Every structure is written in structure tokens, then in C-alpha cells.
Amino acid sequence: MMSDASNASSRKLIAVWSAASIVWLASVAWQAWVSWPVMPLDVSPNDAATRAAFDAAATAHVTQAALIGLGVPVAVYAIGWLVCRVRGN
């Protein structure tokens, strides 16, 4: 059973983790927005191969941003959970 002090410290850690995760997700989303793949003006957007290459680039971009955006907070949470569990908090 957790004591009141360790329960309060766990709540503080989760609050800090939540705030840091929101800031992290916002910064990753902003970076993904400003670095979105663009179609050059000298390339025909109606060409099927060009369209497929652009769609593949956009899919890879979204996948990478999602993995970075969600992976880091989940990893930090897992590490914090393990540290608290080992310390007995």
C-alpha cells in the first residue's frame, strides 16, 4: 500500500510528465507542420508517379512525426514508472 507522501509525489510526477508531454507533442507537431513535404512548381502534380512519390513522402513524414511525438513520452513514462517501482514510491 502506498503512503500519502509517496502517493502525493507520484501525482506530482504525473502532473510534470503530463505538462512536459503536452509541450513535447506541440513542438513535434509544429516541426512536422513547418517541414511538411511540398510539391515543386516545376513538377506536374497530375503525373501518377509524382503523385505516388509525394504521397509516400507525406506518409513517411506523418509516421516519423507520430513515432517521435508519442514514443518519447511513453518511454519517459516507462522509465519513470520503473524508477518509482524500484525506489518503492
C-alpha positions in Angstrom: 0.0 0.0 0.0 1.3 3.4 -0.9 1.8 6.0 1.8 0.3 9.5 1.5 3.7 11.1 0.8 4.6 8.7 -2.0 1.1 9.0 -3.4 1.4 12.8 -3.5 4.9 12.6 -5.1 3.5 10.2 -7.7 0.8 12.6 -8.5 3.3 15.5 -8.9 5.5 13.4 -11.2 2.5 12.5 -13.3 1.5 16.2 -13.5 5.0 17.2 -14.5 5.1 14.3 -17.1 1.8 15.4 -18.5 2.8 19.0 -18.9 6.1 18.1 -20.4 4.4 15.6 -22.8 2.0 18.3 -24.0 4.8 20.7 -24.7 6.8 17.9 -26.5 3.8 16.9 -28.6 3.1 20.6 -29.5 6.7 21.1 -30.5 6.8 17.9 -32.6 3.5 18.9 -34.3 4.8 22.4 -35.0 8.0 20.9 -36.5 6.0 18.5 -38.6 3.8 21.3 -39.8 6.7 23.6 -40.9 8.6 20.8 -42.6 5.7 19.2 -44.5 6.7 17.9 -47.9 6.0 20.2 -50.8 5.4 19.7 -54.4 7.9 21.7 -56.5 6.3 24.1 -59.0 8.3 22.7 -61.9 6.9 19.2 -61.5 3.5 18.1 -62.9 1.1 17.3 -60.0 -1.1 15.3 -62.3 1.6 12.6 -63.1 0.8 9.4 -61.3 4.4 8.6 -60.4 4.9 12.0 -59.0 1.7 11.8 -57.0 2.7 8.4 -55.6 6.1 9.7 -54.6 4.5 12.7 -52.9 2.0 10.5 -51.1 4.8 8.2 -49.9 6.8 11.2 -48.7 3.8 12.5 -46.8 3.0 9.1 -45.3 6.6 8.7 -44.1 6.6 12.2 -42.7 3.4 11.6 -40.7 4.7 8.2 -39.5 8.0 9.6 -38.3 6.4 12.6 -36.5 3.9 10.2 -34.8 6.6 7.9 -33.6 8.8 10.7 -32.3 5.8 12.5 -30.8 4.4 9.6 -29.0 7.4 7.4 -28.5 9.4 9.8 -26.3 6.6 10.5 -23.7 5.8 6.8 -23.5 9.5 5.9 -23.0 9.9 8.6 -20.3 6.8 7.4 -18.6 8.0 3.8 -18.6 11.4 4.8 -17.2 9.8 6.9 -14.5 7.4 4.1 -13.6 10.4 1.7 -13.3 12.4 4.1 -11.2 9.5 4.7 -8.9 8.8 1.0 -8.6 12.4 0.2 -7.8 12.5 3.0 -5.2 9.2 1.9 -3.7 7.4 5.2 -4.3 
